[in-house]
Structure formats: structure tokens, C-alpha cells
Amino acid sequence: MPEWSAEHVYDASDNKTQTDTDHDGDGIVDRRNTMIYDARGNLIRTETDEGADGTVDQWGEWTYDADDNRIENETSQGFATLWTYDTTGCMLQQAFTWPGSTASSWTENYTCDADLNRLTKEHDYGLDGVLDQRHVWTYDANGNVLSETRDGPDGNFVDGSLDYLENRSWNADSNQTLYEVDSDGDGALDRRIEWSYDSSGSHIQTAYGLDSADAAWAIANIVLDADGNAFTEEYDQGRDGTIEGRQTYTWTTCP
């Protein structure tokens, strides 16, 4: 018996409508997540049923504008989020409201390029006009993210320093091949992930390393079925040939 399993259900438009999760492999559903969509395919409500006993324990609801941009979210816990956009569809701001509050608790402001790729994100957590964090992204000609830098997550607010860096690489088919992180801006990589693909572009291996000098300390090998879907994924934590974990996937044709 598997130690953990999840079963997903999709509608005719390939929208995921339900996920049943068995957290301990006893064959009993421990959590059911239900997703509901409008006629245009926008997610408008999620429901979480702990124990799958028919009682909704948590929910979230979303509304959209005429261009299908998400503009509002409310949750059963009392959180609320509002989104605003310019005439091109670039998201300009997210405003968050904590439970029990009637006014925005903090905001994030954004800019975009002509292709609506996000260029910057600025946080003002206290709504005091002082920027607490700033993100900047760069892209390749295909719109793939090449880098993300952050100024502020070290607790010194936005002061022009480099406090965080991500670099990404992509192959000619826009499959991601490399992800590197310098989580504190000291110039030393703290995490590295590499992806490998077969000749048809299917993902077949992930290698994890601590920094650019380390050989991968863990790998995940993926076996595909005849349709190119992942069938099994095996984890070798120490790269010593011992399989510490295995995930198995089954696929069915959507109605």
C-alpha cells in the first residue's frame, strides 16, 4: 500500500474539479478539495472538506472583470484581496486585508513590460509610504524568467542592496534546465537544481545540488508511459543507488 496518495478529477475542459487525499495510506480519504468554475473557466470557489464527511471546513471565492482578470478574493477565515489593472491588462496592485479589518492592511505594486511580463513588485507592509521589499525580473526573448533580484528581505527595507538572487536557464524548447539561488545576496549559491529531458521534450530527471561546486546530492528519475506521461518517479537521496522514495501516477482520459 502507498504511504500517501491523491486522486484528481477533471471536467471536460481539463479543469481540476476535485482532489481526494489519503495522508496515511489506509485507503480512507482524509481531505477533499473541490474547485468550482464559471462558464468561462475561471475558478470562482474552492472548498476544503477535512475528513471528506460532507462538511465544508474552509472556502475561498474569486470574482473577475469582463476581461477575466481576477479582481477580488474572500476566504472563510476573513482574509480579502483586491487586484487592479491598467487598460492593457497589466496588474498594478494587490491590496490585502486582514480578518476583522475594513481597510487594506498592506499592498504590493507592480509594473509590466509591453508583453505583460512582470518587471517589478514593491511591498509596503505598513502602508506608511516606506518600501519594505522590491523584486526585479528579467526575461529572455521567449518570455522565460532569467533572473529575479530582491532588495529588502534582509529586514533593512529597500536600500539599494542585493539581498536575494535567482537565476534560471532554458533550452530551445523553453524547458527549464537550471535554477540557482543565492538566498542572502552574499555571492555564494545556496541551492541548485538541474532538469533533463528526452528527445521529445519530456522531463526525465531532476538533480539537486547545494551549490555550483557540488555534484548533485540527490536525483529524481522519471519513467514515462507510452503516451509520455509520468508513470513512476524515484528518489535517490544520497545518489548511492538506493531508492528512498517512489511516486506512481495513473492517468485516465477526461470525459
N, C-alpha and C positions, 0 to 999 in steps of 0.2 A: 504493500500500500504506500502511496506517496505521503510524505510528511506535510504537504501543503498543496492545494490545488485551487484553480479558479476556472470557472466556466462562463463564457461570454455569449450573449445573444445579440444578433443584429437584425435590423429591419431591411426592407427591400432596397433602401437607399444606402446600405452599408453603415448606417448609424448604429453605434452600440447602444442597446436599449436596456441591457441587464447584465450584471456580473454577480455570480454566486461564488463566494469564497469559503473554502473549508480550511481553517487555520491549523488544524492538528491532524488531518488525515484520517479522521474517523468516519468519513462518509456523510457527515451532517453539515449542512450549510450554516456557517456561523455569522455571515453577513451577506445581505443582498443590497446591491446598489441598483437603482432604477433611474434611467435617463429618459426624459420626455422632450420631444422636438415639435416645433411648429411646422406648418406646411412648406416652409422654405428651407427646412433642415437646420434651423437654428436651435441650439439647446436652450430650453426655456425652464426646465425644472430638473433637479436631481433629488433623489430620496435615498436615505440610508436606513435600512431595517436591520438592527442588530439582533441576531438570533433568528432572522427570517420568520418571525411569528406574525407578520401582517401588520405590525405597528411601525409607523414612520417615526424614527427617533431623531433624525436631523433632515433638514431640507434646505435647498437653495433655489432661488428663482432669478431669471435673467429677462430683460426686455431689450429690444433692438429698435433702431431707427429704420427709415424707409430704405436705406442702403445696406441693411443687415449689419450695421455696426452695433456692437454691444454697448448699451448706454447706462444700464443700471443692474445692480445685483443686490439682493437681500437674502439673509440667511436666518434660519430658525434661532441662531444664537444672538441675533440682533445686530450683526455687522451689516454695513451697507457700503457700496462702492458706486461712484458715478464716473462715467467717461465722457469726454468731449472731444470733438474732431473739427478739423478745418474742412473747407469745401472740397479738397482733394481726397479726403478720407484718411489723412494723417491724424493719428491720435495725439492730441495736445496735452491732455491732463487726465490723471486718475485722482479722485478725491475719496479718501477713506473716512468712514465714520464708525467710531467705537460704539458698542452697545450702551444704551442709556443717554447718548448724546444726540442733539438735534442739529449740530453744525459739524463741518468737516474737522476731523482730528489731525490729518496730515495729508500732504499732496505729493504727487510726482508729476513733473512737467517734461514734455518730450519735443524733439524735433525730428524731421524726416528728410531724406533726400527726394529727388524727383521720382524715384521708383518706389517711394513709401517705405524704404528701409529705415529703420530707426537709427538715428545718428547719436543722439544724446538723451540721457534721462537724469533729471535733477530732483533730489529729495529735499523737502522742507518738513521735517518731522514735527517741529513745534509751531509751524505757521507763524514764525517770527521774522520771516524775511531772510534768515540765515541758511545758506545751503549746507546740508549735513552730509550729502554724498552726491557724486557726479559720475556717471558712466558715459563712456565714448566708445562707439563701434566703428570698425572699418570693414569693407566688403570687397570681394573680387568682382570681376565683370559679370559673373553669373548670379550675383546677389547673395553669395555664400559669405557668412561671417568669417573674417580673417583674424580679427583681434577685438578684445574688449579690455579697456582700462578703467580703473576706478580710483577716484580721489575722495577720501573721506572715511572709508570703513575702519581706519585705524583709530577712530574716535577724535581726530583732530579737525573734523569738519573739512570743508573744501579749502585747501591751502596751496593748490598747485603741485602737490607731490604725487608720485605714483605709489599707490598703496596696494594695488592688485592688478594682475595681468593674466589674460588668457590668449593663447594663440591656437589657431586651427588651420589645418591643411585639407585640401580636397583633390580628388583625382579629376580626370577629364569628364567623367560622368556625374560630377558633383556629389560623389560619395565621400563622406568624411573619412580621412585616413589618419589624422593626428589631432590630439588635443593635449595642450600643455598648460599648466597653471603655476604661476608664482603668486601664492596667496597673500604674501605680505610685502611685495614690491622690493625685495632685497636683491633681486637679480638671480636668485637660485630657484630652479624649478622644484616644486613640491609634489607634483603629480604629472604623470604622462600616460596617455592611452593611445594605442595604435589599432586601427581596424584593417583587416584584409578581406579581399573579395575574390570570387572566382571570375572566370572569363565572361560570364553572363551578368556580372554585377551583383551577385548575391553575396551577402555578408557571411563569411565562413569562420572568422577568428577575431577575437579581441585579446590584445596583450596589454597588461598593466605593469607600469614601472614607477618607481619612486621619483626618479629624476632622469635627466638626459644621459647620464653616465651609466645608469644601472641597466643591466639586462632585465627583461620582463620578469617580475617575481610571481606573476600569475597569468594564466591564459584561459580563455574560454573557447572551445572548439564547437562549431555548429555543423550538424549533419542535416542536409536538406532532403525533402521528399521529391518525388518525380515532378511535382509542379513548382519546385523552387521555394516551397515554404519550409520554415524551420521545423524539423522533426524532433531532434534532441539537441540539447546544449549541455556540455560537460565542462566542469570547472576543475582545473589543476592548480591548487592554491600555491604550492611550492615549486611548481614546474619540475616535479620529480617523477612524473608518470603516474602519480596516484590521483584518482578522481575523487575529489571531496564532495562534489555536488552534481546532480543531474536534473535538468528540467526536460520534460517531454511535452510536446504540443500536438494537439489533434485539430483538424480543420474540417469544416463542413461547408457545403455550398449555401450561400444565403438564399432565402426564399425569393 
